[in-house]
Amino acid sequence: MKRAKFFLLFVVLMTFPMIQNCGGSSNGGGSSSLLVADKLINEGWDAIKLGNYASAKTNFEQAMSENLTEGQRVSAHSGMGWALSKNGKILESIPYFEIAAERDNEAKVGLAGALIFRHQTGVDYVRAAELLGNMPPEKFAAQHSGLSLSAAKVHGLAALSYALAGDMEQARIYMNKAAALDSMMVGTTVDRLDEAFFLLGWKE
């Protein structure tokens, strides 16, 4: 079982991108600080879309120094988490995802992926499964195209989380849903994860 877990972890780390709720309106107040923050947050998400993760990090850092609305605070922290994780600094992304995940589903996905990557103890796997299962994946809708997230991928990540947490019943349920959502795509992330489940005997 331990070897199977390491194999599946390798598959997901190789195939899931690390793996925006812009909510950052100025809420009509006209405050220059809110407008500046909005601009910085939007530029940060644009930079992520272009793959300029260092620039995105700078944008979100600057935005977080402004007087933010709650929506802007969530978006800036989620963006910072994604900028860091996509730049290979996955462990550093966790505190930012923790803040944003209270209100942002994309941040929950990022946090779940980061916890699986960290896997200090089995608690990380259980928490990742709970984060995604409680969302639930059926309610996930991507807000930022630069993250390359989809409902199928989120279902697949939920399946992986449950499998690593030892709940094979839920793992199979979510893997079947992921495969159904991604049924027309050959060679995709979900397709490879589905194949890994089959090879490990976790799915018939």
C-alpha positions in Angstrom: 0.0 0.0 0.0 2.8 2.4 0.8 4.4 1.9 -2.6 1.1 2.4 -4.2 0.7 5.7 -2.4 4.1 6.9 -3.5 3.3 5.9 -7.1 0.0 7.8 -7.1 1.6 10.8 -5.5 4.3 10.8 -8.2 1.5 10.6 -10.9 -0.4 13.6 -9.4 2.6 15.8 -8.9 3.7 15.2 -12.5 0.3 15.8 -14.0 -1.7 18.2 -11.8 -0.5 21.8 -12.3 0.6 23.2 -8.9 -1.3 21.8 -8.3 -9.3 33.6 -8.9 -11.9 34.7 -7.3 -11.4 38.3 -8.2 -14.0 39.5 -5.7 -11.9 42.6 -5.6 -14.4 45.3 -6.6 -13.9 48.7 -5.1 -17.6 48.3 -3.9 -18.4 51.8 -5.2 -16.5 53.6 -2.6 -14.2 55.4 -5.0 -11.3 55.1 -2.6 -8.0 55.5 -4.3 -6.5 52.7 -2.1 -9.2 50.3 -3.2 -8.7 51.2 -6.8 -5.0 50.7 -6.5 -5.5 47.4 -4.8 -8.0 46.3 -7.6 -5.4 47.2 -10.2 -2.6 45.3 -8.5 -4.8 42.2 -7.9 -6.0 42.1 -11.5 -2.4 42.6 -12.8 -1.3 39.7 -10.5 -3.9 37.4 -11.9 -3.0 38.5 -15.5 0.7 37.7 -14.7 -0.3 34.2 -13.5 -2.1 33.6 -16.8 1.0 34.6 -18.6 3.3 32.4 -16.4 5.0 35.4 -14.9 4.8 34.1 -11.3 7.5 36.4 -9.8 5.7 39.4 -11.2 2.4 38.1 -9.8 3.9 37.6 -6.4 5.1 41.3 -6.4 1.6 42.5 -7.5 -0.1 40.5 -4.7 2.5 41.6 -2.1 1.9 45.3 -3.0 -1.9 44.8 -3.0 -1.8 43.3 0.5 -0.1 46.4 1.8 -3.2 48.4 0.8 -6.4 48.9 2.7 -8.4 46.0 1.3 -12.0 45.0 1.2 -12.7 41.4 2.4 -13.1 40.3 -1.2 -9.8 41.9 -2.2 -8.1 40.3 0.8 -9.3 36.8 -0.2 -8.3 37.3 -3.8 -4.9 38.7 -3.0 -4.1 35.8 -0.6 -5.4 33.2 -3.1 -3.4 34.8 -5.9 -0.2 34.8 -3.7 -0.7 31.2 -2.9 -1.0 30.3 -6.5 1.9 32.5 -7.6 4.1 30.8 -5.1 3.0 27.2 -5.7 3.2 27.6 -9.5 6.7 28.9 -9.0 7.7 25.8 -7.1 7.4 27.3 -3.6 4.5 25.0 -2.6 5.2 24.9 1.1 5.4 28.7 1.2 2.0 28.9 -0.4 0.2 27.2 2.4 -0.3 30.1 4.8 -1.8 32.2 2.0 -4.1 29.5 0.9 -5.2 28.9 4.5 -6.5 32.5 4.7 -8.2 32.5 1.3 -9.7 29.0 1.6 -12.2 30.2 4.1 -14.1 31.9 1.3 -12.6 30.8 -2.0 -12.9 27.4 -3.7 -9.9 27.9 -5.9 -7.8 28.5 -2.8 -9.3 25.3 -1.3 -8.1 23.4 -4.3 -4.6 25.0 -4.0 -4.5 24.2 -0.3 -5.5 20.6 -0.8 -2.8 20.1 -3.4 -0.2 21.8 -1.2 -1.2 19.6 1.8 -0.8 16.5 -0.4 2.6 17.7 -1.5 3.7 18.4 2.1 2.3 15.0 3.4 4.0 15.4 6.8 1.5 13.0 8.3 -1.7 11.3 7.3 -3.5 14.3 8.8 -2.5 16.3 5.7 -4.3 13.7 3.4 -7.4 13.7 5.6 -7.6 17.5 5.7 -7.2 17.7 1.9 -10.0 15.2 1.5 -12.2 17.1 3.9 -11.5 20.5 2.2 -12.6 19.2 -1.2 -15.4 16.9 0.0 -17.0 19.6 1.9 -16.8 22.1 -1.0 -18.1 19.8 -2.7 -16.4 19.3 -6.1 -19.8 19.4 -7.8 -20.0 23.1 -6.9 -16.6 24.0 -8.2 -16.5 26.6 -11.0 -13.2 28.0 -12.2 -12.9 31.8 -11.9 -9.4 32.3 -13.4 -8.4 30.5 -16.6 -4.7 30.9 -15.8 -5.0 28.2 -13.1 -6.1 25.6 -15.7 -8.6 24.1 -13.2 -11.7 22.3 -14.1 -14.5 20.4 -12.3 -13.0 17.1 -13.6 -9.6 17.9 -12.2 -11.1 18.9 -8.8 -13.0 15.6 -8.7 -9.8 13.8 -9.6 -7.9 15.6 -6.8 -10.7 14.8 -4.4 -10.4 11.1 -5.4 -6.6 11.2 -4.8 -7.1 12.9 -1.4 -9.6 10.3 -0.3 -7.4 7.4 -1.6 -4.4 8.7 0.3 -6.5 9.3 3.4 -7.6 5.6 3.2 -11.3 6.2 2.3 -11.4 4.1 -0.9 -15.2 4.2 -1.2 -15.2 8.0 -1.6 -12.1 7.8 -3.7 -13.8 5.5 -6.2 -16.9 7.7 -6.2 -15.0 10.9 -7.1 -12.7 9.1 -9.6 -15.8 7.8 -11.4 -17.2 11.3 -11.5 -13.9 12.8 -12.7 -13.7 10.2 -15.5 -17.3 10.9 -16.5 -16.6 14.6 -16.7 -13.4 14.1 -18.7 -14.7 11.1 -20.7 -13.9 12.6 -24.2 -10.3 13.5 -23.4 -7.5 11.0 -23.9 -4.2 11.6 -22.2 -5.4 14.4 -19.9 -4.5 14.7 -16.3 -7.7 13.1 -15.2 -7.3 10.3 -17.8 -3.8 9.5 -16.4 -5.0 9.6 -12.8 -7.9 7.3 -13.7 -5.4 4.9 -15.3 -3.3 5.0 -12.2 -6.3 4.1 -10.1 -7.0 1.2 -12.4 -3.4 0.0 -12.3 -3.3 0.1 -8.5 -6.5 -2.0 -8.3 -8.4 0.9 -6.8 -10.9 0.9 -9.6 -12.4 -1.9 -11.8 
